[in-house]
Amino acid sequence: MLGDFDFLYEKIEDLRFDAIYLNFSDPWPKKRHWKRRLETAERLLKMKSLLADNGKIIFKSDGQELYLFTLEEAEKAGFLVEESTNDYALSEDDVATEYEKSFRAIGKPITRIVLRKE
């Protein structure tokens, strides 16, 4: 059975994007559920195929473990890590999601990764 991303991918696989944003996706914290994460190398490769030349994936989360997992999977998928921080200060040209606002309000650090298609 196809998951939500896989179903969507089949519908848009001929399109190309300058950027794909992964904001606070489900971390699926149990190891047996990691295959469901959006940030697996397999899914990142599919996202990579949707990116225009020099396209980017911008990832934000409140989870350190998912942040580290994403960095490892991005390497497997052949992305260039353009930016990586585990304590992201919101930039002027960025928008905070409701999750991000809630986490920032309680002092929880936000992680951010910018991956670029080479």
Long-range contacts (C-beta under 8 A, 24 or more apart in sequence): 3-36, 5-38, 5-43, 5-46, 9-46, 9-50, 12-50, 13-46, 13-49, 13-50, 15-50, 16-50, 16-51, 16-52, 16-55, 17-50, 17-51, 17-52, 17-55, 18-51, 18-52, 18-55, 18-56, 19-51, 19-55, 19-56, 19-57, 19-58, 20-47, 20-50, 20-51, 20-55, 20-56, 20-57, 20-58, 21-57, 21-58, 21-60, 22-57, 22-58, 22-59, 22-60, 23-59, 23-60, 23-97, 23-99, 23-100, 24-60, 24-61, 24-62, 24-97, 24-99, 24-100, 25-61, 25-66, 27-61, 27-63, 27-65, 27-66, 29-63, 29-65, 34-69, 37-66, 37-69, 39-66, 39-69, 39-70, 39-73, 39-74, 40-73, 41-73, 41-74, 41-76, 41-77, 44-73, 44-74, 44-76, 44-77, 44-79, 44-115, 45-77, 45-78, 48-77, 48-78, 48-79, 48-117, 51-117, 52-117, 53-117, 54-116, 54-117, 55-116, 55-117, 56-82, 56-114, 56-115, 56-116, 56-117, 57-113, 57-114, 57-115, 58-112, 58-113, 58-114, 58-115, 59-111, 59-112, 59-113, 59-114, 59-115, 60-88, 60-97, 60-100, 60-110, 60-111, 60-112, 61-110, 61-111, 62-99, 62-100, 62-103, 62-108, 62-109, 62-110, 62-111, 63-111, 64-111, 66-111, 67-111, 67-113, 70-113, 71-113, 74-113, 74-115, 78-118, 79-115, 79-116, 79-117, 79-118, 80-115, 80-116, 80-117, 80-118, 81-113, 81-114, 81-115, 82-114, 82-115, 82-116, 83-112, 83-113, 83-114, 84-112, 84-113, 84-114, 85-111, 85-112, 86-111, 87-111, 88-112
